[in-house]
Amino acid sequence: MISLYAAHEKIYPRSVSGFFSRWRWAMVVLTQLVFYGLPWLEWGQRQAVLFDLASRRFYIVGLVLYPQDFIYLTGLLVISALSLFLFTAVAGRLWCGYACPQTVYTEIFLWIEKQVEGDRSARMRRDAKPFSLDTLGRKTLKHVLWLLLALWTGFTFVGYFTPIKDLSLEFLQLSMSSWEVFWTFFYGFATYGNAGFMREQVCKHMCPYARFQSAMFDKDTLIVTYDTERGEPRGARSRKADPLSLNLGACVDCSLCVQVCPTGIDIRKGLQYECIGCGACADVCDTVMDKMGYAPGLVKYTTQNAMKNKWTQAQTWRHVFRPRVLVYSAILGSIVVAMLVSLSLRTPFKVDVVRDRGVMARIVGAGNIENVYRLQVMNATESTQRYKISVTGLPGLSVSSESEVLVESTQARWVAVRVQLPYQGAPAGSHPIHFEIQSLNSPGHLTEKSVFLVPR
């Protein structure tokens, strides 16, 4: 029996400390403080960030957005994509190594695993031995902690769509809805599976970013690089030995760079798509270089052109900020500014105009022609607002129903509006008109198009 597939070897990442490790953990703390803490913050009398799908309201601190504000979501996605392009052009898979949820939760799960089962060597020895009660107890505790963290993550995720304080009360009363239970467990088990079991397999085989990242790289992109010229030929030696007399490079072939890699690659083989740019290998290699009394930087962030041309750090950074990066930055900055200006200048209410199809154009008292419309007035402020409705477009056109409407804070209200035109005020057919809606309590004015039908 010949297998066409190589057997998967379990990766036991070794703990490492250093400059890049500290940055990675800083991002873990920052991202999780935001994710877990944001739903508990209040703004006025409500949750600061809440995506209320049932009411079709999206609350983001002081903003109240409606589905009609979908353009801002589009802008946010464009900003995210351009940011990814910019970060990748500057420093490769910077997002993957420091802020990607897969990396963040894998780091947390690995930390729990280390606290329960011990360091890398202890875990490897335990897994190589026959199963025992000690192993069962440790692994059970580990998985219980993983599951609790994963389910809390799922619960927090649902808390962005259902007020988390109400959700907590529902949980204590065992009255959560079926959808809330489903998404809590779905997101929780996705976290448990991805960070606890699949880990590097997600980065290597499931994430599309690893596949198309090469299209955004060039020879002036900062990547984690092994200095082959300085490190080869590699080989073990004592600390007191002179590498030149032994015809050896700086690499002592300790394989620690492989042991700390979360995806299990050997950085000494060159750039590989599995590399997530976390810098763990650079941290551990600098530690070894320090112990050996060698200069640091055998593995470091640099560019292919810098390695080839032996540039200084200043020369490298000058080439990193090349036209491509400046163009990305200019476009990204312009879109961010445009988004902020648009949000600051947007009218704090929305209006949709729909002709009432249940009522035909008709002739009413005094010989006027009447059309009936339904206006949905959406208040995007957190105070009660009064709006005045008027209509223009034809001589003598007027609103014959109540022209003022009161809308509660962050609410929407459907209003039936009757519009009349003097008989023979316009020829038979369809005529464009405009509804003018003016806020009486705060600055704001909107104009919406519609048509007025004159029967034959």
C-alpha positions, 0 to 999 in steps of 0.5 A: 500500500503506497500512500500519496500523501505525507502524514501530518506531523503535529507541531509543538510551538516552543515559547519565545520572548523578544521584541516581536513576541512582545508586540504580538502579545500587545496586539493580543491584549489590545484586540481582546480588550476591544472585542470583549469590552466593547459590548459592555460600554454604554452610550447614554441609555444604550449599548455603545456598539450594537447591530440591532438586526431585528429593528434594522438599527446600527448603533456605533457610539454616537451614530445611528445608521439605517440600512440606507447607510449601506454605503458606509459599510462599502467604504469600510470594506474598501478601507480594510482592503486597501489597508491590507494591500498597504500593510502587505506591500510594506511588511508582508503578512503583518496582519497575519502575524500580529492581528489576525483572529486566527493568530490571536486565539491560537496564541491564547490557546497555546498559552493555556496549553502551556500552563496546563500541560507544560512547555514544548518538551513536556508536551512531546514527552507526555504525548509519546508515552502511553495514556495515563490518568495524569494525561487524561486529567491535564488534557480534560482541564485544557479542553474545558478551559478552551471550551469555556473561552470559546463559548464566552467568545461566541456569547460576546459575538452575539452580544454585538447583535443582542444587547449583552446585558439582556442576553446575560439575563436571558442566559441566567433565566435559560430563556435565550432564543434558538438563534442566540443559542445557535450563534453562540455555539457556532462561533464558539465551536469555530473558535475552539476548532480553529485555534485548538485543533486546526491552528496552522492548517487554517493559515496554510490551507484554508486562508486565501490570503496565503495564496495571493499574497505573492501578488502584493510582494516585491523585492522591497517588501520587508519580510522575515529573512535568513541571512544565508551569506552570513549563516552558511555553512551552518554547524554546531560548535562550542561558545569559545570556538572560532567559526572562521577556523572551523569554516562555519557561518554564524548559524549553529544549527540549533533548529530553535527557529523551526521549533518556535515557528507556529506553522512549522517551517524552516526559515533557512530555506527561504521565503515560503507561503506558510510564513505568517511573518510573526518574527518568532524565529528572529526573536529566538535567533537573536537570543542564540546569537547573544549567548554565542557572542555573535551580532544579532540579525541573522534572522531579521525583517529586511528586503530581498534588495537590501540583502542583495545590495547590502544596504544599511537600515536607512537605505532599506527604509528609503526603498520601503517607502517607494511610489507603490506604498505612497500611492496606496497611502494617498488613496487610503488617506483620501477615502478615510477623510472622505468617509469622515467628512461624509459622516460629519455632514450627513443629514440626521434623518432618512426619508423613503417615498412610496406611492400608495398603490391602494389608492388611485389618482382621484378627483376630490372636493373642490375639483382637485386631483389627489394622489396619496403617498406613504413616506417613511421618516427615519429619525437617526438622532437620539432625541424626538424630532419634528419634521415639516413636509412640503411638496413642489414641482407643479403650480398649485401643488400642496399637501392637504393632509397634516404637514408636520410629523413627530418621530421618536428618537432612533425610530421610523414612522410611516406617514400617509400624505395626500397631495392635491393639484387644482383641476386642469393644473397639469395635462394628463400623464405622469409629472415629476414632483419633489417632497421637501422634508425639513427638520424643525428641531435641528438642522437638516433638509432632504429632497425626495423625488416622486411622480404625480399622476393626472388621470385622463 
